Amino acid sequence: MNSAVGATEIRWSPADTVEHTTSIAPGKAAELCGQIEPRLPVDWRYSATGPLTFDIHRHSGQEVIYATRSYLTREQNGKFSPTFNYEWCWMWTNATAENVTVQVNLKH
């Protein structure tokens, strides 16, 4: 799971929430991906034990399209309302020399 290749699938609970916690090794990344519909915007937040590079992105062929990006943050939150129904990924990259744990909360 701790590589960009091994993304975790977003699985909504009956209450339309997702809670996910993972540890990211130095030099590795973690992704949480799933279909996000424009009619169901997502309130998101995360907190981490160390600084991470963060983005929300999707793939279009070879191109990566970013909805948001930030660098060396420990926590952030926002509302994501895509224009079209695509698979979107929340992604964290650990550029530090220590394991970093990130806790993620998504809600429709």
N, C-alpha and C positions, 0 to 999 in steps of 0.2 A: 504494500500500500504506500510505502514511503518513497515512491518514485513517480514522476509525472505519468509514466505508463500505467501504473496501477491505481487508477482513480477509484474512489468510493462512490457508489451510486446514491443519489439523493432518494431517500425513502420517507415519504410524508407519513406522519402518525395520523390517527383518526382525528386529532385536534388540529391538523394542518401545521404541524411543527416538525422540525428536525433538530436533534441535538447530537453533536458528534465531537468526540475528543480523540486526538491522535498525537503521538510523539514523532517529531521530525528530526532525523539524524543530520549531523553537519553535512552540508553540500547536497542535501536531498530536498525533495518537494512532496507536498501532499495536495490532492485535488478532491473536491466534492462536486460531482457533476450530475445534471439531470435536465429533463425538459422543463422549461419555464415558459408559461403561457402569459401573453400580454394582459389577459383579463384577470390574472391572479398574481399581482405584484408581490415581491418578497421583501419583508423586513429582515435584515440580516445584521448580525453582530458577531465579533470574535474577540477573544482575549488570549494572549500568549505569554509564556514565561520568559520570552526573550524577543529581540527584534526580528521581524520577518519581512520579506518582500511579499506583497499581496496583490492579487488582481482578480477580476471577474472577466472571463473571456469565452469566446466560442471560436470554432474553426470553420473556415469557408474554403474548402480545397486546401491549398498549401498556406493560405493566409490565416493569421490569427487576428481576431477582432476583439479589442479590449473595450469593456464598458467602464472600467475603473482600474487604476493602478496606484500603488503607494509603496514606499520604500522604508525599511527599518522601522516598522510600527509594531507596537505591542497590543494595541486594541483599536478597533474601528467599528463603525456601524453605519447603516444607511438603508435606503429603500431602492430596490432594483425593479424597474418596470420596463421590460424589453419591448421593442416595437413589433417583433415577430416571434413566433413560436420556434425556438431552437433549443438544442442542448447547450447549456451554459455551465461553466466550471468556476467555482471559487478555488483559488490556488494560492498556496503559501510556500515560499522557498526559504530555506534556512542557510544563510551565508556565514553563520557563526561557527565557532569551534566546539559548541556544546549542543546536546539535544535540547530541543525546544518543544514544549507541549502547547498545543493550540486547542481551545474550546470554541466551538461554532454553534450558533443558534440561528435557525431560519424559521420564519413564520409567514403564512399567507395572510 
